[in-house]
Each structure stands twice: as structure tokens, then as C-alpha cells.
Amino acid sequence: MSAHYALLLGIKAPWRVQSARLDLLASKVEIAVEWDETAQVCCPECALECPRHDRAPERTWRHLDVMQFQTIIRARVPRSRCAEHGVLTVRAPWAEPHSRFTLLFEAFAVQVIEACRSLTQAAELLKLDWDSVMLIMARAVKRGLERRSTEAVTHIGLDEKSFGRGQDYVSLMTDLKNRRVLEVVPGRSTTDAIALLETLPADQRQAVVAAAMDMGANFAAATKKACPQAAIVHDRFHVSMHLNEAVDKVRRQEHRRLLEEGDTSLTGTKFLWLQGAAPEGERALTFDELCERNLKTARAWTHKETFIEFWSQESAERGQRFFTQWYNAAARSKLEPLKKVARMLKAHLLGLLNYFAHPVTNAITEGFNSRIQAIKADARGFRSFANYRIRILFHCGKLDLRPVLTPQS
């Protein structure tokens, strides 16, 4: 039996299987592994042979199930006595240092977690508690970050996401070219954004050519401080969001006025004005009738739709001419919400014009929203920022998460 389990586990000399105990009631197999007392040990720091000092207290590791029986490895790992590094515990070939799981189990668990829609579901499949699954994820992310290459990251995206149920936020940095989240930090202040950018090594920061962001001051100030050579590109989707908000404010103001006059024309039309083009089908007739009435909402919508042409201009020079014409028309519109957004866009015109040299957006970052929302929906995800960060990097970081399997793992 011992030889059989030694083959299953890949245990080789100087390790050997001492015994195997089957507990049918608990559906568990416990395998005791021991070190050959006559064999030399090597220092885990310098790999030089040295005397064996003693054996560490017995530890256990969860291994892959054998025929649906939970498998546990038990062993007292020898400790080396190195002249240079002192007394250290030798590494067990079937597990990483300080892990409670074998390499094979961790590799399997990472695949299960990647495939599951929730951490709770993964915990049930792996027959682990929630904290143990988080521990495996944390180790996987640490492993992946240590392996991540330091090749140039030329275009980044900076964005904020809500965290928890309150008004807490986190800041995310994405690699727009490779479509991955690079790092997450708590907060959204300038200091927080600088800390986020400084998670990149200095040579990678210097290689950043452009950074896509919203028109908030914090990300721009942080980029000027940490990556002064990078062009600041204001994200076109955030611009569209501000214009949509202006149209909706005009609609709400006009809707209240019309209701006072007994006119319900704008009732239920919110999403007609927020879509990116004139509607088709049955709704088209209603929309055309509203536009023919020369409503303020229709005029605001026209200004919003006209601005879309800005992004298709052939150069920054033509873009500036187009913007000047659009801005002058918006300024004369007598639509205060629209005029306010127009003034904001004018104040950030350089960041808008940079789009023509660096046509990047935060669409990649926005694309992670569904996965991040799923992470937030798992109630225990609110326990701490550390857990939130680990889960985002695990699922959105494109990291090499699996442990390296040794011949005896």
C-alpha cells in the first residue's frame, strides 16, 4: 500500500511513504511521509549540503482527492544546520514554503476558482472554507505579480471604482494594449493615484506614452508627477457620459415645466435621448414628433450628437477647429447644463486633442466592470480592500497564477 501511494504522489528518495490510513466515515485518506534519516540535507538558502539539525513539528497538506476521498499528507520536515544561514526548514518537494496545500492541489484549485462565478461556489467544489480559498487566491496573485514581466507598458488607463456599500473608492490602472489590470489601490485622491502609478517600476513608468482618464484633476495631477512624459488623453466615453447627463438635466427641467402646463410629451422618454442615435421602429415616430416641436431637450440632444463627429476628425488641428465651432454653438444655446459641460470640455481641450495622436480610451477598463460587479456582489468581498484587490487581480490581471510543479509534486 505504501509503495502504491508513493507512486500516486510521486514521492521519491530520500522521502518515502511511511503509512496510509483510510477513514471511511470521514471519507479521508491520511498519508504519513518521512525523510530518510541517513540522507544529507541541503540548506534551502544556498543549496549546499549540511548536517541535519532536527525535524520540524508535524505538518499537514491538503492534496488532490483520491477517488473522492480527501487526501492529507502528514510529515515532519527536516531542518538543516548551515554554517552561513543557521537552522532552516528544508523545503518539502510537494508544496511551496508556508503553504497548507500541495502544489498539485493549488494548481487544481486555481483552475476551479477561475472557472467559478463566485468564491462561494469554488469553496463548495473544493470542500474548503471561504478563508482557505482566499488564501489560495492571495498566494496565486503574489506568485503572478512576482513573475510578471517588466516589458514596456506604453498606454495605460486610470479609473475609479466604488468599493463596498458606502462612498469608498479604489483606483485602477490598466494596461490598454494587453487588456489587463495592472494594480489597484484604495482611494482616488492625487496621492492615491501617484501611489498607483508608482507601483510600476521606474523604467516602466518612463516608457508610458499616454494615459487615458476622465477629466477629474487627481489622475491628471498624478500623471504629471509620476509620468511627466506621458500625454494625458481624456476618455471619450467619460465625455459622452457628461454630455448625456447634460441632456438629461435639460429634459428633467423641461419635463417639469411641461407638466405644469398639462403636457406629458416627455413622460417616459428619458432613454430616447440618451441613446447614441435616433431610434428606429415604433419609437422613431414619437422621437421625430418631439424633435419637430423644437423642444429644448431636442436641441440639447442635437448638440450632444454633433459632438460625436469630433472624434473622427483627421487631425488635432481639424479637431480644434471643429471644437471651436461646436463650443460657440453650445455657448449660444441658452441651455445651462449643456453650457456647463462645454466650458468643462474647453478647460480640458488639450487632453481631448491628444486623442488624435494617441487614440486610446478606457473602454478596456470599463469592460472589466461586469467581472468587478460580480466580485462586489459576493457579500464577503466587502470584508477588506485587500480581498477586493486580490480578486480583481486574480480575475482581471492576466497573471501566471499556477505554481510550478516539480517532479515530486
LINQUIMO-V71118 format. One line per field, one symbol per residue. phi: phi as a letter, one per 20 degrees, with the letter a starting at -180 (. if undefined). A space follows every 50 residues. Layout:
phi->???
This chain:
phi->.fffffffemfcgeebeeaccddffelcdddedceffeefddffedmefb feeadfgfcccfdgfdlmefdcddadefdecefedmecfffffebfgmee cfgffffffgffffeeebfffffffelcegfffffffffffgffffeffd fgdecdcdbdcfcmdedeccddddeffelbeeaccfnbffffffgfffff ggffffefebceafefffffffffeecfeffedfffffffffffffffff ffffffffffenddgefmdgffeefebffdmffffgffffffelfgffff fffffffgfgfdffbffffffffgfffffffefmdggffffffffffdfg ffffgfecfdcegffffegfffffffffgffegbfgfffgffffecelee efffeegde
